[in-house]
């Protein structure tokens, strides 16, 4: 959607690539601690992703409008 790799997302979020890879393979909301998911969300939002819907019942994302 925004054309960045898992490695680049890790750099932008300040997280190891392995953490991003673990999140990619998780079913549902991946288990995390210490604000790790918040770091990923902030990095994606800074890149133009908007999180929409309810995270559990109807999660979704879209590109933010300019």
matplotlib code that plots the C-alpha trace (Angstrom):
import matplotlib.pyplot as plt

x = [0.0, 2.8, 5.6, 8.0, 9.6, 9.4, 13.0, 12.1, 9.1, 11.4, 13.8, 10.9, 9.4, 12.7, 12.2, 14.1, 13.2, 12.4, 9.7, 8.0, 8.2, 6.6, 3.8, 3.3, 2.7, 0.5, -3.2, -5.3, -3.7, -0.2, 0.9, 3.3, 4.5, 6.0, 4.3, 5.6, 2.4, 2.0, 5.4, 4.4, 1.1, 2.9, 5.3, 2.5, 0.5, 3.5, 3.8, 0.2, -1.8, -5.1, -6.5, -10.3, -13.0, -13.0, -9.7, -11.5, -14.8, -14.1, -10.5, -9.3, -6.7, -6.7, -4.4, -4.9, -6.2, -3.9]
y = [0.0, 2.4, 0.4, -0.1, -3.3, -4.9, -3.9, -0.3, -0.4, -1.7, 1.2, 3.8, 2.3, 1.8, -2.0, -5.1, -6.7, -9.9, -8.1, -6.9, -10.3, -11.9, -9.4, -10.2, -13.9, -13.4, -14.2, -11.2, -8.5, -9.8, -10.0, -7.2, -5.2, -1.8, 0.1, -2.0, -1.9, 1.8, 2.3, 0.4, 2.2, 5.6, 4.7, 3.6, 6.7, 8.9, 7.2, 8.0, 5.0, 5.7, 3.0, 2.8, 0.6, -1.3, -3.2, -6.3, -6.3, -4.6, -3.5, -1.7, 0.7, 3.2, 5.8, 9.1, 11.8, 14.7]
z = [0.0, 0.8, -0.8, 2.2, 3.2, 6.7, 7.2, 6.4, 8.7, 11.5, 11.0, 10.9, 14.1, 15.8, 16.1, 15.0, 11.7, 13.6, 15.6, 12.4, 10.9, 14.0, 13.7, 10.0, 10.7, 13.8, 13.6, 14.7, 17.0, 17.8, 21.4, 22.3, 25.2, 26.0, 23.4, 20.5, 18.6, 19.2, 17.6, 14.5, 14.3, 14.6, 11.9, 9.5, 10.3, 9.6, 6.2, 5.3, 6.6, 8.4, 10.7, 10.5, 12.0, 15.3, 15.8, 16.9, 15.1, 11.8, 11.4, 8.3, 6.9, 4.0, 2.6, 4.2, 1.9, 1.2]

ax = plt.figure().add_subplot(projection="3d")
ax.plot(x, y, z, "-o")
ax.set_aspect("equal")
plt.show()
